[in-house]
Amino acid sequence: MASWLQISKSSPFSLANIPFGIISAQSASRVPAIAIGDYALDLNAFASSGGFSQLPSIEKHLDVFSQSTLNAFAALGRPVHRQVREYLQSVFRADTQFPQILKDNAALQKSALVPLTQVTNHVPMQIGDYTDFYAGLNHAYNVGVLFRGPENALQPNYKHLPVAYHGRASSVVPSGTPLHRPNGQILTNPTADPKVPAFAPCKKLDIELELAAFISTPNNLGKPVSIDEAEDHIFGLVLMNDWSARDIQAWEYVPLGPFNAKNFGTTITPWVVLIDALEPFRAAGLEPGNRDSLLPYLREKRAENAFEIPLEVEVTNKGGQPTLISRSNARNLLYSFPQMVAHHTITGCNLNTGDLLGSGTISGKEPKSEGSLLEQTNGKSPIKLADGSERIFLEDGDTVILRGAAGTEGNYVGFGDCTGTILPPIQL
């Protein structure tokens, strides 16, 4: 697809993408937008100036583009998302049927097309609940080997259901937001008897390379979502870094799982990539034979229940050169997001518009494909950064960037950077 708007071939926001987000620019108001090339299209300005005049089906819903979150737009459902995305693609095509809308409308271009360098991104949806799954098979195995050995690496339930924990929605932040190293209880001497924790800054701060899905259409309390309908309840995907304080986690997780080790911050990309944009990149997930052993409510009809999305992790220390430390792929998930939705709601649990579902850490089997430092270093064998310094876990001043994009040059469907910098701990 060629566009009349100049778009770099390396841009993750090609005409094939059209991801949605929330921005603020000249005014302080937060408004819905799409990313295209090096620009954001302010959908409030676009809609207010008759930009959707050639899409009659959306005209009665134009108020959704004046909201400060994407919740109202997402709640309209997948057929509407598809119509809006395809319409916007047609507006930006080089051979557009509607040149008067934007291509030949210099005034609207000036008011609605804003360089990405001049916008502030925000968390795109109001998040009521956040659930983080553990669907990265290789990550679960690698971590299990560290603690239980290869024979018992995976718990007996792992290949029967998508394991998850409830996270903290209030500390989900957009890319670029710095986070303080957390303080907490740490067992500094695990062999001591009795075991007495110390209160100290986390010394084993880690990352987790994940994808996450936003819910669009809610389900009523007591009404599970079937596996065949689950995907239509998903608005789109973002990249996610589930920051993890491993030493705090080691002391607190028995018997109920992660808490303070995870609640101090979760970083997501601000642009939501719609499922329709990812359709061309469907691929078979891990261990398709496992599907037959699942209970019926988790069995998907199609084998291509994953996406071919190359992912990477880069670490830069303060003032240093960036170091690519990992390459993985979204195919390295044992469970799909529709399976997560079906399992989450099987009890009758009601998911709401804006709820966020994390995938779990996405690791490959090959060296340098691990999605966390814990796996890559085993907690004791450091990796070397470009400036010669070494890391087992993150240090203050380190910046982590996650990237992911499907497709080929000129037609990338990507998320943009998922960036976070570690600040020193708050002195208590």
Disulfide bonds with the S-S distance in Angstrom:
none
